[in-house]
Amino acid sequence: MTRPQRPRLTLKIMFYAIFDVVGMVFLASGALWFARGQSLFIPDFPGTMVGALASIIGGFLLMLWAAAQILRELIKRPDNVVEEGK
């Protein structure tokens, strides 16, 4: 029994992963502002309730887009195909 090959980390996947992390930071910044009224990393960002809500929504959408792109890249790789019968 052969194990399927691990997907290879490419520059494109790493690029999308960076966007995923940025989305997580935006989401966490907005959520922390709602929970405690303070900033996460950048002083005075977000500074208002509208900014915090925009940060949460934007971060979530950025994370969703980046994760979809990573999955798309992993699915279309020909080296991830496992041949039947072997």
MMTF fields as JSON, N, C-alpha, C and O atoms, coordinates in Angstrom:
{
  "mmtfVersion": "1.0.0",
  "mmtfProducer": "UNKNOWN",
  "numBonds": 343,
  "numAtoms": 344,
  "numGroups": 86,
  "numChains": 1,
  "numModels": 1,
  "chainsPerModel": [1],
  "groupsPerChain": [86],
  "chainIdList": ["A"],
  "bondAtomList": [4, 2, 8, 6, 12, 10, 16, 14, 20, 18, 24, 22, 28, 26, 32, 30, 36, 34, 40, 38, 44, 42, 48, 46, 52, 50, 56, 54, 60, 58, 64, 62, 68, 66, 72, 70, 76, 74, 80, 78, 84, 82, 88, 86, 92, 90, 96, 94, 100, 98, 104, 102, 108, 106, 112, 110, 116, 114, 120, 118, 124, 122, 128, 126, 132, 130, 136, 134, 140, 138, 144, 142, 148, 146, 152, 150, 156, 154, 160, 158, 164, 162, 168, 166, 172, 170, 176, 174, 180, 178, 184, 182, 188, 186, 192, 190, 196, 194, 200, 198, 204, 202, 208, 206, 212, 210, 216, 214, 220, 218, 224, 222, 228, 226, 232, 230, 236, 234, 240, 238, 244, 242, 248, 246, 252, 250, 256, 254, 260, 258, 264, 262, 268, 266, 272, 270, 276, 274, 280, 278, 284, 282, 288, 286, 292, 290, 296, 294, 300, 298, 304, 302, 308, 306, 312, 310, 316, 314, 320, 318, 324, 322, 328, 326, 332, 330, 336, 334, 340, 338],
  "bondOrderList": [1, 1, 1, 1, 1, 1, 1, 1, 1, 1, 1, 1, 1, 1, 1, 1, 1, 1, 1, 1, 1, 1, 1, 1, 1, 1, 1, 1, 1, 1, 1, 1, 1, 1, 1, 1, 1, 1, 1, 1, 1, 1, 1, 1, 1, 1, 1, 1, 1, 1, 1, 1, 1, 1, 1, 1, 1, 1, 1, 1, 1, 1, 1, 1, 1, 1, 1, 1, 1, 1, 1, 1, 1, 1, 1, 1, 1, 1, 1, 1, 1, 1, 1, 1, 1],
  "groupList": [{"groupName": "MET", "atomNameList": ["N", "CA", "C", "O"], "elementList": ["N", "C", "C", "O"], "formalChargeList": [0, 0, 0, 0], "bondAtomList": [1, 0, 2, 1, 3, 2], "bondOrderList": [1, 1, 2], "singleLetterCode": "M", "chemCompType": "L-PEPTIDE LINKING"}, {"groupName": "THR", "atomNameList": ["N", "CA", "C", "O"], "elementList": ["N", "C", "C", "O"], "formalChargeList": [0, 0, 0, 0], "bondAtomList": [1, 0, 2, 1, 3, 2], "bondOrderList": [1, 1, 2], "singleLetterCode": "T", "chemCompType": "L-PEPTIDE LINKING"}, {"groupName": "ARG", "atomNameList": ["N", "CA", "C", "O"], "elementList": ["N", "C", "C", "O"], "formalChargeList": [0, 0, 0, 0], "bondAtomList": [1, 0, 2, 1, 3, 2], "bondOrderList": [1, 1, 2], "singleLetterCode": "R", "chemCompType": "L-PEPTIDE LINKING"}, {"groupName": "PRO", "atomNameList": ["N", "CA", "C", "O"], "elementList": ["N", "C", "C", "O"], "formalChargeList": [0, 0, 0, 0], "bondAtomList": [1, 0, 2, 1, 3, 2], "bondOrderList": [1, 1, 2], "singleLetterCode": "P", "chemCompType": "L-PEPTIDE LINKING"}, {"groupName": "GLN", "atomNameList": ["N", "CA", "C", "O"], "elementList": ["N", "C", "C", "O"], "formalChargeList": [0, 0, 0, 0], "bondAtomList": [1, 0, 2, 1, 3, 2], "bondOrderList": [1, 1, 2], "singleLetterCode": "Q", "chemCompType": "L-PEPTIDE LINKING"}, {"groupName": "LEU", "atomNameList": ["N", "CA", "C", "O"], "elementList": ["N", "C", "C", "O"], "formalChargeList": [0, 0, 0, 0], "bondAtomList": [1, 0, 2, 1, 3, 2], "bondOrderList": [1, 1, 2], "singleLetterCode": "L", "chemCompType": "L-PEPTIDE LINKING"}, {"groupName": "LYS", "atomNameList": ["N", "CA", "C", "O"], "elementList": ["N", "C", "C", "O"], "formalChargeList": [0, 0, 0, 0], "bondAtomList": [1, 0, 2, 1, 3, 2], "bondOrderList": [1, 1, 2], "singleLetterCode": "K", "chemCompType": "L-PEPTIDE LINKING"}, {"groupName": "ILE", "atomNameList": ["N", "CA", "C", "O"], "elementList": ["N", "C", "C", "O"], "formalChargeList": [0, 0, 0, 0], "bondAtomList": [1, 0, 2, 1, 3, 2], "bondOrderList": [1, 1, 2], "singleLetterCode": "I", "chemCompType": "L-PEPTIDE LINKING"}, {"groupName": "PHE", "atomNameList": ["N", "CA", "C", "O"], "elementList": ["N", "C", "C", "O"], "formalChargeList": [0, 0, 0, 0], "bondAtomList": [1, 0, 2, 1, 3, 2], "bondOrderList": [1, 1, 2], "singleLetterCode": "F", "chemCompType": "L-PEPTIDE LINKING"}, {"groupName": "TYR", "atomNameList": ["N", "CA", "C", "O"], "elementList": ["N", "C", "C", "O"], "formalChargeList": [0, 0, 0, 0], "bondAtomList": [1, 0, 2, 1, 3, 2], "bondOrderList": [1, 1, 2], "singleLetterCode": "Y", "chemCompType": "L-PEPTIDE LINKING"}, {"groupName": "ALA", "atomNameList": ["N", "CA", "C", "O"], "elementList": ["N", "C", "C", "O"], "formalChargeList": [0, 0, 0, 0], "bondAtomList": [1, 0, 2, 1, 3, 2], "bondOrderList": [1, 1, 2], "singleLetterCode": "A", "chemCompType": "L-PEPTIDE LINKING"}, {"groupName": "ASP", "atomNameList": ["N", "CA", "C", "O"], "elementList": ["N", "C", "C", "O"], "formalChargeList": [0, 0, 0, 0], "bondAtomList": [1, 0, 2, 1, 3, 2], "bondOrderList": [1, 1, 2], "singleLetterCode": "D", "chemCompType": "L-PEPTIDE LINKING"}, {"groupName": "VAL", "atomNameList": ["N", "CA", "C", "O"], "elementList": ["N", "C", "C", "O"], "formalChargeList": [0, 0, 0, 0], "bondAtomList": [1, 0, 2, 1, 3, 2], "bondOrderList": [1, 1, 2], "singleLetterCode": "V", "chemCompType": "L-PEPTIDE LINKING"}, {"groupName": "GLY", "atomNameList": ["N", "CA", "C", "O"], "elementList": ["N", "C", "C", "O"], "formalChargeList": [0, 0, 0, 0], "bondAtomList": [1, 0, 2, 1, 3, 2], "bondOrderList": [1, 1, 2], "singleLetterCode": "G", "chemCompType": "PEPTIDE LINKING"}, {"groupName": "SER", "atomNameList": ["N", "CA", "C", "O"], "elementList": ["N", "C", "C", "O"], "formalChargeList": [0, 0, 0, 0], "bondAtomList": [1, 0, 2, 1, 3, 2], "bondOrderList": [1, 1, 2], "singleLetterCode": "S", "chemCompType": "L-PEPTIDE LINKING"}, {"groupName": "TRP", "atomNameList": ["N", "CA", "C", "O"], "elementList": ["N", "C", "C", "O"], "formalChargeList": [0, 0, 0, 0], "bondAtomList": [1, 0, 2, 1, 3, 2], "bondOrderList": [1, 1, 2], "singleLetterCode": "W", "chemCompType": "L-PEPTIDE LINKING"}, {"groupName": "GLU", "atomNameList": ["N", "CA", "C", "O"], "elementList": ["N", "C", "C", "O"], "formalChargeList": [0, 0, 0, 0], "bondAtomList": [1, 0, 2, 1, 3, 2], "bondOrderList": [1, 1, 2], "singleLetterCode": "E", "chemCompType": "L-PEPTIDE LINKING"}, {"groupName": "ASN", "atomNameList": ["N", "CA", "C", "O"], "elementList": ["N", "C", "C", "O"], "formalChargeList": [0, 0, 0, 0], "bondAtomList": [1, 0, 2, 1, 3, 2], "bondOrderList": [1, 1, 2], "singleLetterCode": "N", "chemCompType": "L-PEPTIDE LINKING"}],
  "groupTypeList": [0, 1, 2, 3, 4, 2, 3, 2, 5, 1, 5, 6, 7, 0, 8, 9, 10, 7, 8, 11, 12, 12, 13, 0, 12, 8, 5, 10, 14, 13, 10, 5, 15, 8, 10, 2, 13, 4, 14, 5, 8, 7, 3, 11, 8, 3, 13, 1, 0, 12, 13, 10, 5, 10, 14, 7, 7, 13, 13, 8, 5, 5, 0, 5, 15, 10, 10, 10, 4, 7, 5, 2, 16, 5, 7, 6, 2, 3, 11, 17, 12, 12, 16, 16, 13, 6],
  "groupIdList": [1, 2, 3, 4, 5, 6, 7, 8, 9, 10, 11, 12, 13, 14, 15, 16, 17, 18, 19, 20, 21, 22, 23, 24, 25, 26, 27, 28, 29, 30, 31, 32, 33, 34, 35, 36, 37, 38, 39, 40, 41, 42, 43, 44, 45, 46, 47, 48, 49, 50, 51, 52, 53, 54, 55, 56, 57, 58, 59, 60, 61, 62, 63, 64, 65, 66, 67, 68, 69, 70, 71, 72, 73, 74, 75, 76, 77, 78, 79, 80, 81, 82, 83, 84, 85, 86],
  "secStructList": [7, 7, 7, 7, 7, 7, 7, 7, 7, 7, 2, 2, 2, 2, 2, 2, 2, 2, 2, 2, 2, 2, 2, 2, 2, 2, 2, 2, 2, 2, 2, 2, 2, 2, 2, 2, 1, 7, 7, 1, 1, 1, 6, 6, 1, 1, 7, 1, 2, 2, 2, 2, 2, 2, 2, 2, 2, 2, 2, 2, 2, 2, 2, 2, 2, 2, 2, 2, 2, 2, 2, 2, 2, 2, 2, 2, 7, 4, 4, 4, 7, 7, 7, 6, 6, 7],
  "xCoordList": [0.838, 0.0, 0.889, 1.748, 0.667, 1.471, 0.714, -0.508, 1.484, 0.888, 0.844, 1.763, -0.21, -0.249, 0.847, 1.214, 1.353, 2.404, 1.86, 0.701, 2.728, 2.355, 2.336, 3.152, 1.415, 1.434, 2.674, 3.129, 3.201, 4.399, 4.022, 3.058, 4.795, 4.585, 5.235, 6.448, 4.418, 4.923, 4.881, 4.313, 5.484, 5.5, 4.085, 3.746, 3.279, 1.908, 1.087, 0.323, 1.244, 0.531, 1.006, 0.2, 2.289, 2.823, 2.279, 2.001, 2.131, 1.562, 0.13, -0.235, -0.676, -2.049, -2.085, -2.98, -1.143, -1.085, -0.8, -1.319, 0.017, 0.285, -0.998, -1.268, -1.784, -3.062, -4.004, -4.772, -3.948, -4.768, -4.401, -5.281, -3.116, -2.66, -3.069, -3.475, -2.967, -3.391, -4.889, -5.316, -5.68, -7.103, -7.374, -8.276, -6.594, -6.75, -6.436, -7.119, -5.412, -5.04, -6.143, -6.481, -6.707, -7.81, -9.009, -9.612, -9.351, -10.484, -10.243, -11.135, -9.061, -8.735, -8.712, -9.124, -8.237, -8.212, -9.617, -9.889, -10.499, -11.886, -12.577, -13.317, -12.348, -12.981, -12.466, -13.242, -11.175, -10.617, -11.145, -11.359, -11.353, -11.907, -13.323, -13.693, -14.126, -15.471, -15.44, -16.256, -14.527, -14.481, -13.932, -14.477, -12.867, -12.203, -12.063, -11.695, -12.348, -12.208, -10.775, -10.478, -9.873, -8.472, -7.952, -8.55, -6.837, -6.238, -5.396, -4.953, -5.181, -4.357, -2.886, -2.089, -2.507, -1.12, -0.933, -0.05, -1.76, -1.622, -2.432, -3.632, -1.805, -2.542, -3.69, -3.521, -4.829, -6.036, -6.562, -7.233, -6.279, -6.91, -7.553, -6.843, -8.783, -9.802, -10.146, -10.004, -10.591, -10.857, -12.329, -12.674, -13.194, -14.63, -15.323, -14.718, -16.59, -17.372, -17.522, -17.479, -17.696, -17.819, -16.502, -16.504, -15.396, -14.089, -13.842, -13.267, -14.277, -14.117, -14.972, -14.526, -16.197, -17.07, -16.508, -16.539, -15.997, -15.378, -14.142, -13.879, -13.393, -12.198, -12.57, -11.908, -13.616, -14.069, -14.565, -14.183, -15.405, -15.961, -14.865, -14.794, -14.005, -12.914, -11.943, -11.501, -11.605, -10.703, -11.291, -10.593, -12.586, -13.246, -13.269, -12.983, -13.607, -13.654, -12.268, -12.125, -11.257, -9.89, -9.431, -8.79, -9.759, -9.415, -10.135, -9.536, -11.408, -12.197, -11.631, -11.488, -11.307, -10.749, -9.398, -9.146, -8.534, -7.195, -7.268, -6.544, -8.129, -8.267, -8.797, -8.361, -9.736, -10.259, -9.168, -9.098, -8.324, -7.242, -6.2, -5.67, -5.914, -4.968, -5.524, -4.808, -6.79, -7.404, -7.43, -7.201, -7.709, -7.716, -6.344, -6.233, -5.305, -3.942, -3.586, -2.937, -4.006, -3.692, -4.446, -3.917, -5.678, -6.481, -5.958, -5.959, -5.511, -5.103, -3.688, -3.268, -2.958, -1.596, -1.636, -2.298, -0.945, -0.949, -0.156, -0.386, 0.774, 1.56, 0.799, 1.321, -0.431, -1.244, -2.161, -2.868, -2.157, -3.043, -2.46, -1.294, -3.259, -2.838, -3.377, -4.575, -2.467, -2.876, -3.538, -3.062, -4.634, -5.327, -4.605, -4.031, -4.646, -4.033, -2.595, -1.982, -2.044, -0.656, -0.584, 0.508],
  "yCoordList": [-1.176, 0.0, 1.248, 1.415, 2.104, 3.319, 4.496, 4.604, 5.364, 6.564, 7.65, 7.763, 8.443, 9.538, 10.556, 10.784, 11.154, 12.149, 13.398, 13.772, 14.037, 15.307, 16.38, 16.353, 17.323, 18.426, 19.289, 19.483, 19.792, 20.632, 22.075, 22.595, 22.706, 24.116, 24.944, 24.892, 25.694, 26.533, 27.995, 28.337, 28.834, 30.262, 30.843, 31.737, 30.332, 30.81, 30.459, 31.289, 29.251, 28.838, 29.657, 30.042, 29.921, 30.743, 32.17, 32.782, 32.685, 34.02, 34.074, 35.021, 33.079, 33.025, 32.818, 33.335, 32.084, 31.871, 33.179, 33.403, 34.043, 35.351, 36.181, 36.847, 36.143, 36.843, 36.262, 36.997, 34.956, 34.314, 34.822, 35.086, 34.955, 35.456, 36.92, 37.309, 37.726, 39.127, 39.202, 40.039, 38.34, 38.297, 37.914, 38.463, 36.969, 36.583, 37.743, 37.934, 38.514, 39.658, 40.717, 41.288, 40.983, 41.945, 41.47, 42.247, 40.206, 39.646, 39.737, 40.135, 39.376, 39.434, 40.871, 41.13, 41.802, 43.21, 43.742, 44.393, 43.463, 43.911, 43.236, 43.883, 41.954, 41.228, 41.709, 41.834, 41.978, 42.472, 43.866, 44.195, 44.677, 46.006, 45.892, 46.629, 44.958, 44.759, 44.187, 44.575, 43.286, 42.628, 43.543, 43.584, 44.27, 45.062, 46.539, 47.322, 46.929, 48.336, 48.78, 49.969, 47.84, 48.193, 47.577, 46.654, 48.104, 47.643, 46.399, 46.127, 45.656, 44.452, 44.797, 44.644, 45.254, 45.59, 47.072, 47.725, 47.585, 48.954, 49.875, 49.661, 50.888, 51.804, 52.502, 52.957, 52.574, 53.225, 52.585, 53.257, 51.311, 50.593, 49.34, 48.522, 49.139, 50.087, 51.054, 50.734, 52.219, 53.241, 53.423, 54.016, 52.924, 53.076, 51.737, 50.753, 51.711, 50.483, 50.105, 48.926, 51.104, 50.841, 50.28, 49.352, 50.838, 50.337, 48.915, 48.105, 48.612, 47.258, 46.271, 45.166, 46.669, 45.796, 45.579, 44.464, 46.643, 46.521, 45.635, 44.865, 45.742, 44.911, 43.438, 42.575, 43.155, 41.772, 41.203, 40.098, 41.945, 41.459, 41.329, 40.32, 42.349, 42.298, 41.171, 40.477, 40.981, 39.897, 38.538, 37.652, 38.366, 37.091, 36.812, 35.696, 37.82, 37.634, 37.352, 36.526, 38.035, 37.796, 36.379, 35.712, 35.927, 34.558, 33.538, 32.556, 33.772, 32.854, 32.775, 31.687, 33.937, 33.963, 33.247, 32.449, 33.54, 32.945, 31.426, 30.685, 30.968, 29.525, 28.835, 27.733, 29.48, 28.905, 28.831, 27.856, 29.849, 29.841, 28.763, 28.119, 28.576, 27.528, 26.16, 25.331, 25.921, 24.639, 24.445, 23.34, 25.516, 25.429, 25.044, 24.226, 25.642, 25.308, 23.858, 23.175, 23.396, 22.022, 21.007, 19.937, 21.328, 20.401, 20.298, 19.209, 21.406, 21.371, 20.842, 20.706, 20.547, 20.02, 18.593, 17.74, 18.314, 16.95, 15.965, 14.759, 16.439, 15.525, 15.013, 14.189, 15.498, 15.037, 13.891, 13.341, 13.526, 12.471, 11.123, 10.847, 10.287, 8.936, 7.992, 7.957, 7.231, 6.3, 5.085, 4.548, 4.658, 3.479, 2.233, 2.223, 1.19, -0.072, -0.212, -1.248, 0.779, 0.694, 0.648, 0.575],
  "zCoordList": [0.0, 0.0, 0.0, 0.865, -0.974, -1.074, -0.472, -0.573, 0.152, 0.724, -0.338, -1.15, -0.34, -1.309, -1.013, 0.14, -2.072, -1.913, -1.24, -1.421, -0.456, 0.145, -0.927, -1.848, -0.815, -1.778, -1.569, -0.442, -2.649, -2.572, -2.312, -2.873, -1.459, -1.167, -2.273, -2.479, -2.967, -4.047, -3.614, -2.577, -4.418, -4.139, -4.184, -3.408, -5.087, -5.212, -3.958, -3.465, -3.455, -2.248, -1.054, -0.207, -0.98, 0.107, 0.04, 1.072, -1.153, -1.357, -0.827, -0.129, -1.148, -0.652, 0.863, 1.532, 1.401, 2.848, 3.577, 4.671, 2.983, 3.586, 3.633, 4.632, 2.564, 2.565, 3.614, 4.236, 3.812, 4.835, 6.229, 7.047, 6.494, 7.793, 7.978, 9.073, 6.933, 7.024, 7.331, 8.127, 6.709, 7.001, 8.443, 9.076, 8.97, 10.375, 11.31, 12.316, 10.984, 11.819, 11.788, 12.825, 10.606, 10.516, 11.324, 12.064, 11.185, 11.919, 13.429, 14.178, 13.865, 15.288, 15.801, 16.932, 14.987, 15.409, 15.635, 16.643, 14.698, 14.858, 16.026, 16.767, 16.198, 17.301, 18.654, 19.602, 18.752, 20.007, 20.331, 21.498, 19.31, 19.558, 20.114, 21.028, 19.56, 20.088, 21.505, 22.342, 21.78, 23.086, 24.183, 25.286, 23.887, 24.931, 24.622, 25.498, 23.399, 23.038, 22.849, 22.956, 22.569, 22.361, 21.064, 20.512, 20.598, 19.347, 19.571, 20.688, 18.511, 18.596, 18.385, 19.311, 17.201, 16.883, 16.578, 17.134, 15.701, 15.224, 16.141, 16.313, 16.728, 17.608, 16.86, 15.729, 17.497, 16.958, 15.682, 14.898, 15.451, 14.344, 14.886, 15.47, 14.742, 14.304, 15.422, 16.602, 15.044, 16.043, 16.361, 17.383, 15.504, 15.704, 15.552, 15.126, 15.902, 15.75, 14.278, 13.925, 13.433, 11.995, 11.451, 10.642, 11.893, 11.473, 11.945, 11.218, 13.163, 13.691, 12.908, 12.6, 12.587, 11.808, 10.405, 9.885, 9.797, 8.466, 8.528, 7.605, 9.602, 9.777, 9.906, 9.329, 10.653, 10.818, 9.495, 9.108, 8.811, 7.535, 6.486, 5.783, 6.374, 5.4, 5.694, 4.778, 6.965, 7.336, 7.027, 6.534, 7.318, 7.027, 5.528, 5.093, 4.751, 3.295, 2.716, 1.814, 3.231, 2.762, 3.113, 2.301, 4.319, 4.718, 3.839, 3.401, 3.586, 2.756, 1.344, 0.786, 0.766, -0.589, -0.643, -1.545, 0.33, 0.332, 0.517, -0.148, 1.406, 1.616, 0.366, 0.03, -0.325, -1.566, -2.635, -3.382, -2.709, -3.693, -3.377, -4.282, -2.098, -1.705, -2.077, -2.637, -1.77, -2.136, -3.644, -4.136, -4.378, -5.841, -6.383, -7.297, -5.811, -6.242, -5.904, -6.696, -4.745, -4.348, -5.19, -5.49, -5.574, -6.373, -7.795, -8.37, -8.377, -9.782, -10.006, -11.155, -8.965, -9.103, -9.637, -9.047, -10.739, -11.28, -10.422, -10.524, -9.576, -8.776, -7.546, -6.796, -7.337, -6.22, -6.618, -5.774, -7.896, -8.368, -7.999, -8.284, -7.371, -7.006, -8.071, -8.348, -8.658, -9.704, -9.084, -8.084, -9.682, -9.179, -9.68, -10.769, -8.868, -9.253, -8.83, -9.086, -8.202, -7.758, -6.273, -5.71]
}
